[in-house]
Amino acid sequence: MALKVLVAPLRYVQGPNALAQLGEQLRAIGIKNPLLLIGIDSPGTRNAVESIAEESLNRCGITHEFVDFRGECTWDEIRRVKELCINGRHDAIISCGGGKTIDTGRSAASGSAVSVEKPSPEAIPQLGASVACINVPTVVTSSAATSAVSLVYSNEGVAEAVLVFPTNPVMVLADTEIIARSPVRLLVAGMGDALATFFEADISRQTGTPCLQTGALSTLAARALGRLCLEILLDYGTQAKVEALAQVPGPGIEAITEANLLLSGLGTESGGLSASHAIEVSFHHIQERFEIPLYHGELVAFACLTQLVLEGRKPEYLEKIFRFCRSVGLPTTFDEMRLKNLTDDDLMRVSDLASRLMIIRSMPGGTKEGDKHGRFYDHLAIYYALKATDAFGRSYGTRV
């Protein structure tokens, strides 16, 4: 039988005021002298995070040092944080902030990585300081905090490397009181990213496609986590948005935080990717058509709807998922994506690029090897599905 692999963080901690227990949680896993990388834009949130963390660490007798994140996950920033970690003889890097802060801390902490953005993966044997990686996400825009992958950008902000690490973080600590005070749009975008988790894992299982990160098939547990992630989104999504508007860490925020961070992270890395993320990545190549930049999860949400159209889902099921997206404010049409002057040539470009990405091979009809044009999937099918998704979304008002 084929090998199955499940990957996950060693420890996951979540709850209101969880940051006040940081010292106790670090002591439980043997961390004595961490470096805290702080990357929070809001001065109020930054001050709160630093004071709460410092009080907890001092109470537990844990020596530590704070350092500010400089705003972009670049090779220079990774090297700077690594050197600070080594020079301070720290035994962990704790990244507090959003995705780029976490990507930087994870890279600076890791001992090695594999760069997979090139046709032939390249090993990087001595990337970071070889210390524990610990993440304290202050937003739940994606599942980055639980991941073993980082994106590295150039100094001009252009993505230039995708790094995969041998292990997931040692610990993820999510303080839902802090998360409840983050911008509501970020929480909703995280729901969009989480929405695709079950559908991509399920189609990967149906076609027997190994996960890119593990090189193995998904476990039954990973599929169950993906399904639970979807159920929580449908049950608690609108409630979480209401609580976020009131900045209250209620049951909706608690449920959606776990879905966006833990369940989506485990379900994706151990379940697989497919058309949703292939199409999302390809939208970045027509960025000039967007009136405002969209978050990753907002693009994933529309791409996930397109995947369901490609799968030939029944109209009543499409209605259910479209209704969820509308209820929380995720885009279901090109207009809601704030696309302007969009042409058929633009959509064909997105479709062609998506068809060339390896992760789309998990779709029924996908091929293990690219054709003479480098396509793993029918680009015309993607093109028609994109237009059908927009049409279905525009007709939504006539059906409610």
LUMTORZA-116893 format. One line per field, with one value per residue (C-alpha): residue in one letter; x, y, z. Coordinates in steps of 0.25 Angstrom, whole numbers, plus 5000, padded with zeros to 4 digits. Example, Ala and Ser with C-alpha at 12.3 -4.5 7.8 and 13.67 -1.06 7.14 Angstrom:
2
rest	[A_S]
east	[5049_5055]
north	[4982_4996]
up	[5031_5029]
This chain:
400
rest	[M_A_L_K_V_L_V_A_P_L_R_Y_V_Q_G_P_N_A_L_A_Q_L_G_E_Q_L_R_A_I_G_I_K_N_P_L_L_L_I_G_I_D_S_P_G_T_R_N_A_V_E_S_I_A_E_E_S_L_N_R_C_G_I_T_H_E_F_V_D_F_R_G_E_C_T_W_D_E_I_R_R_V_K_E_L_C_I_N_G_R_H_D_A_I_I_S_C_G_G_G_K_T_I_D_T_G_R_S_A_A_S_G_S_A_V_S_V_E_K_P_S_P_E_A_I_P_Q_L_G_A_S_V_A_C_I_N_V_P_T_V_V_T_S_S_A_A_T_S_A_V_S_L_V_Y_S_N_E_G_V_A_E_A_V_L_V_F_P_T_N_P_V_M_V_L_A_D_T_E_I_I_A_R_S_P_V_R_L_L_V_A_G_M_G_D_A_L_A_T_F_F_E_A_D_I_S_R_Q_T_G_T_P_C_L_Q_T_G_A_L_S_T_L_A_A_R_A_L_G_R_L_C_L_E_I_L_L_D_Y_G_T_Q_A_K_V_E_A_L_A_Q_V_P_G_P_G_I_E_A_I_T_E_A_N_L_L_L_S_G_L_G_T_E_S_G_G_L_S_A_S_H_A_I_E_V_S_F_H_H_I_Q_E_R_F_E_I_P_L_Y_H_G_E_L_V_A_F_A_C_L_T_Q_L_V_L_E_G_R_K_P_E_Y_L_E_K_I_F_R_F_C_R_S_V_G_L_P_T_T_F_D_E_M_R_L_K_N_L_T_D_D_D_L_M_R_V_S_D_L_A_S_R_L_M_I_I_R_S_M_P_G_G_T_K_E_G_D_K_H_G_R_F_Y_D_H_L_A_I_Y_Y_A_L_K_A_T_D_A_F_G_R_S_Y_G_T_R_V]
east	[5000_5004_5011_5002_5008_5002_5010_5007_5012_5017_5008_4996_4991_4978_4969_4966_4979_4987_4999_4999_5003_5014_5025_5018_5016_5031_5035_5027_5035_5049_5051_5060_5065_5056_5058_5044_5042_5031_5025_5012_5008_4998_5005_4994_4995_5010_5011_5001_5007_5021_5016_5008_5019_5030_5022_5019_5034_5039_5029_5035_5049_5051_5062_5059_5061_5052_5055_5046_5043_5047_5035_5039_5043_5056_5069_5076_5065_5066_5081_5080_5070_5079_5091_5084_5079_5093_5100_5090_5091_5076_5069_5057_5051_5037_5030_5019_5011_5006_5010_5023_5028_5025_5032_5044_5045_5043_5054_5064_5061_5062_5075_5072_5062_5059_5056_5045_5042_5051_5049_5060_5058_5071_5075_5080_5087_5090_5079_5076_5081_5076_5067_5052_5042_5030_5019_5009_5000_4993_4984_4977_4978_4984_4989_5004_5006_5005_5012_5026_5027_5032_5032_5044_5043_5053_5056_5046_5035_5035_5033_5046_5047_5038_5045_5040_5046_5048_5038_5026_5027_5030_5018_5007_5000_4988_4982_4968_4966_4977_4972_4958_4964_4970_4964_4951_4955_4967_4959_4949_4961_4966_4952_4954_4967_4961_4949_4958_4964_4954_4951_4966_4969_4957_4960_4974_4970_4960_4971_4982_4991_5002_5004_5015_5021_5021_5022_5012_4996_4987_4983_4968_4971_4975_4963_4954_4961_4958_4943_4943_4949_4938_4927_4932_4933_4918_4914_4921_4926_4916_4916_4931_4930_4919_4928_4940_4933_4930_4944_4939_4946_4933_4930_4930_4944_4949_4944_4948_4962_4964_4958_4967_4980_4980_4970_4973_4988_4988_4977_4985_4999_4995_4983_4988_4986_4978_4972_4968_4982_4987_4977_4979_4994_4991_4982_4995_4999_4988_4990_4989_4974_4971_4966_4971_4980_4973_4978_4982_4969_4960_4966_4966_4951_4947_4957_4951_4937_4943_4949_4935_4930_4941_4937_4923_4917_4901_4895_4889_4903_4909_4897_4901_4916_4913_4903_4914_4924_4913_4909_4923_4928_4937_4936_4927_4928_4939_4933_4934_4948_4950_4955_4954_4955_4956_4957_4956_4971_4973_4965_4972_4985_4981_4975_4988_4997_4988_4989_5004_5005_5008_4998_4986_4990_4981_4969_4961_4967_4980_4993_5005_5014_5012_5008_5017_5012_5015_5001_4996_4981_4972_4973_4960_4953_4958_4955_4940_4939_4944_4934_4923_4927_4925_4912_4907_4911_4904_4891_4891_4882_4871_4871_4871]
north	[5000_5014_5022_5032_5044_5054_5066_5076_5086_5079_5088_5097_5106_5115_5124_5138_5144_5132_5141_5143_5128_5129_5127_5114_5108_5111_5105_5092_5090_5094_5107_5116_5128_5132_5143_5150_5155_5166_5170_5177_5190_5195_5202_5199_5184_5184_5190_5181_5168_5172_5176_5163_5154_5161_5160_5145_5142_5150_5143_5129_5133_5132_5141_5148_5159_5166_5170_5178_5172_5181_5178_5168_5154_5155_5148_5159_5160_5145_5146_5158_5151_5138_5145_5152_5139_5132_5144_5144_5129_5128_5114_5119_5129_5134_5141_5150_5156_5153_5144_5151_5152_5137_5133_5141_5135_5121_5123_5129_5118_5106_5098_5095_5096_5092_5103_5097_5109_5104_5091_5084_5086_5092_5088_5100_5092_5104_5114_5118_5116_5102_5106_5104_5111_5117_5125_5135_5140_5153_5151_5138_5142_5128_5116_5121_5120_5104_5102_5097_5106_5121_5130_5139_5152_5162_5175_5181_5172_5161_5147_5139_5126_5116_5109_5096_5092_5078_5080_5089_5099_5094_5102_5111_5120_5128_5138_5140_5153_5159_5153_5158_5172_5170_5176_5168_5167_5159_5149_5147_5145_5134_5128_5128_5121_5111_5109_5101_5092_5081_5082_5081_5070_5062_5063_5059_5047_5043_5044_5038_5050_5051_5064_5072_5075_5060_5053_5043_5041_5047_5040_5038_5048_5059_5057_5058_5070_5077_5073_5078_5091_5093_5090_5100_5111_5108_5108_5119_5128_5139_5139_5141_5153_5159_5156_5162_5175_5176_5172_5161_5147_5139_5125_5129_5135_5123_5113_5121_5123_5108_5106_5116_5113_5098_5091_5098_5096_5082_5079_5086_5081_5067_5066_5073_5085_5086_5096_5106_5109_5108_5118_5127_5128_5131_5143_5150_5151_5161_5169_5182_5179_5179_5193_5189_5177_5165_5156_5142_5136_5145_5140_5126_5127_5131_5120_5110_5113_5111_5098_5093_5097_5089_5077_5078_5080_5080_5094_5092_5090_5101_5110_5106_5110_5123_5126_5125_5134_5144_5144_5147_5156_5147_5150_5142_5151_5158_5171_5167_5164_5178_5174_5186_5185_5170_5164_5150_5150_5153_5141_5132_5136_5132_5119_5116_5119_5111_5099_5099_5098_5084_5085_5085_5070_5065_5069_5058_5059_5064_5058_5054_5060_5073_5073_5079_5093_5089_5088_5078_5081_5086_5101_5104_5096_5106_5118_5114_5110_5124_5131_5121_5124_5139_5137_5128_5139_5150_5142_5140_5152_5145_5133_5138]
up	[5000_4998_5009_5016_5025_5034_5038_5049_5060_5073_5082_5079_5089_5087_5095_5101_5108_5104_5102_5117_5118_5109_5120_5125_5111_5108_5121_5118_5105_5111_5105_5113_5105_5093_5083_5080_5066_5067_5054_5058_5050_5061_5072_5082_5079_5078_5092_5098_5092_5097_5111_5113_5107_5116_5128_5126_5123_5135_5144_5139_5140_5125_5119_5106_5096_5086_5072_5062_5049_5037_5029_5018_5018_5010_5010_5017_5028_5030_5032_5041_5050_5050_5054_5066_5070_5070_5076_5087_5089_5088_5088_5080_5071_5074_5063_5067_5056_5042_5031_5027_5041_5043_5030_5034_5048_5043_5032_5042_5053_5043_5041_5027_5016_5002_4991_4982_4973_4962_4953_4962_4977_4983_4997_5006_5018_5027_5025_5040_5054_5057_5068_5072_5063_5071_5065_5072_5060_5063_5051_5045_5030_5026_5033_5031_5046_5046_5033_5030_5017_5016_5004_5002_4995_4988_4994_4984_4989_4978_4982_4978_4987_4993_5005_5011_5024_5030_5042_5046_5057_5071_5076_5071_5082_5077_5087_5082_5090_5081_5068_5071_5071_5057_5044_5041_5026_5030_5038_5026_5016_5025_5024_5009_5010_5019_5010_5000_5010_5009_4994_4990_5000_4996_4981_4984_4991_4980_4969_4978_4977_4987_4995_4990_5004_5009_4996_5001_5001_5012_5024_5028_5039_5030_5022_5034_5039_5025_5026_5040_5035_5025_5035_5045_5034_5030_5044_5051_5039_5040_5056_5056_5047_5056_5068_5061_5057_5072_5076_5085_5085_5086_5082_5067_5068_5075_5065_5053_5059_5060_5046_5039_5047_5051_5043_5030_5032_5036_5025_5014_5017_5020_5010_4997_4988_4975_4965_4976_4979_4965_4960_4972_4969_4954_4957_4962_4948_4944_4957_4949_4947_4961_4967_4980_4984_4989_5000_4998_5004_4996_4983_4988_4991_4977_4972_4981_4975_4961_4965_4969_4956_4949_4958_4952_4966_4966_4966_4980_4986_4978_4984_4998_4997_4989_5000_5010_5003_5001_5016_5021_5009_5001_4986_4976_4964_4956_4960_4975_4973_4968_4954_4944_4929_4930_4916_4911_4908_4923_4927_4917_4922_4936_4931_4924_4935_4945_4935_4936_4951_4957_4968_4958_4954_4966_4958_4950_4936_4941_4936_4943_4932_4925_4910_4899_4904_4919_4923_4933_4931_4920_4921_4913_4924_4934_4925_4924_4938_4942_4934_4939_4953_4951_4944_4955_4965_4957_4956_4971_4974_4966_4974_4988]
